[in-house]
Amino acid sequence: MITITKELLINNEDIVKKNNELSCLKEELEKASKPSEAYHICGSILGYYPVHPLFNILNLFAEGKSYFEFLVALGRDLLDVREADLLGDLDNRLKATNNYEGAYFELRILAYLKRKGFSIQRDPPSGRDKKKGDIRVSKGSEVLFVELKSLLKPSEINNNISRISNKLFCEVTSGLPGSYMLHLELSEILCEKAKTKKGLENLWSSIPGFVQQIKEHIVKKINNEEWGCHTVHGLAEYHLYQRQRAGSGGQGSFTGLPLLQKAEAEKMFRNAVRDAVNQLPQGKLGILIAELPFFIDSYQIRCGLSSRFKKNKQKYKHLSAVILMHNRMELVRNPYAVQDVTNYAAVRDIFMLGG
């Protein structure tokens, strides 16, 4: 931990020089060799003892490095699930950097259910051919089957587009005059081109030309103080804002392609519901717990689900409810299901997962 902190302080020397506390912290941590020493150093210099001093301060430099609490929670979940002999292949799946989201989601749910006193069985037979479900949980006389689905992993296409967009944003904002905030998104035309290998290669090679055109467009708007939303035809849309006061705000950053990602996530959700219906055993209480990305409109998801429940009563009768893990927990009940979730205390316990 001390090593990571030192490296980040050294690699961000321009920031550290402007902050007396960080400068002092850097000097003192170079002398520290034990975690306890570093802890007291942070307390004496910063004036407080955070949950973990070394990682809390790193939020200034590297997104994600400060979340030591996440690592502690991950360790606790792994220990609890392993103790219940439920780990299986989760530890190996968590190491797959390109596809760990589903494993992490499953780990969190299993750990939570274990702590709530559920008896848990992974990969239970569904009684439908040779299919297996995700988990079977029971508490007292109540038994329910739970399907799990995380929709946080973007497609390769979206990853490619995001990389191009980030590159474009960094190049465009480099050296622009004035104090402003900027959000930039690729045009739909360029997004479509990125869907093919040849189109993607052409996009990467064309970035210098795109940067020049977009930068000239932005400079003109800045000089004319034309703030708000603007379009560079065929290339990008951007939102330009003037800072209200010195030291506030920032240049902003590319936050993805909400429309493209939203369409993909909604399609993935429809597939997740379909798969859950096909996996859940007949005549049993079955629910789907789905983790949604932040940019999804959960209201539209709920409306779409309710409509499908009504139109396909027979098809969805074994899916009693869907729990949406979004900005907050939402329970979408299927009023036409064979089993009614409102009669199950176990479902209420699961629903408390949101806090």
WOBEL-V648503 format. One line per field, one symbol per residue. psi: psi as a letter, one per 40 degrees, with the letter a starting at -180 (. if undefined). burial: I if it has 9 or more other ideal C-beta (glycine too) atoms within 8 Angstrom, else O. Layout:
BEGIN
psi: ???
burial: ???
END
This chain:
BEGIN
psi: ddddddddddefdddddehdddddddddddeieidddddddddddeeigidhdddddedddhhddegddddddddddddddddefedbedddddegdefedddddddddddddddeeihhhifiheegbeiiacihiihbehhihhihhhfdhiidddddddddddddddddeheiiihiihhhiiiddddddeeidddddddddedddddddddddddddddefgiahihhhediiihhihidiheiaaeaiheagddddddddddddddddddddddiiieihhihhhhiideihddddddddddddddfdddeeehdihhhhadihhhhiheeidhhdeehdddddddede.
burial: IIOIIIOIIOOIOOIIOOOOOIIIIIOIIOOIOOOOIIIOIIIOIIOOOIOIIIIIIIOOIOOOIIOIOOOOOIOIIIOIIIOIOIIOOIOOIIOIOOIIIIIIIIIIIIIIIIOIOIOIOIOIOIOOOOIOIIIIIIIOOIIIIIIIIIIOOOOOOIIIIIOIIIIIIOIIOOOIOOOIIIIIIIIOOIIOIIOOOOIIOIIOOOIOOIIOIIIOIIIOIIOOOOOOOIOIOOIIIIIIIIIOOOOOOOOOOIOIIOOIIIOIIIOIIIOIIOIIIOIIIOOIIIIIIIIIOOOIOIOIIIOIIIOIIOOOIOOIIIIIIIIIIIOOIIIIIIOOIOIOIOOIOIIOIIIOIOO
END
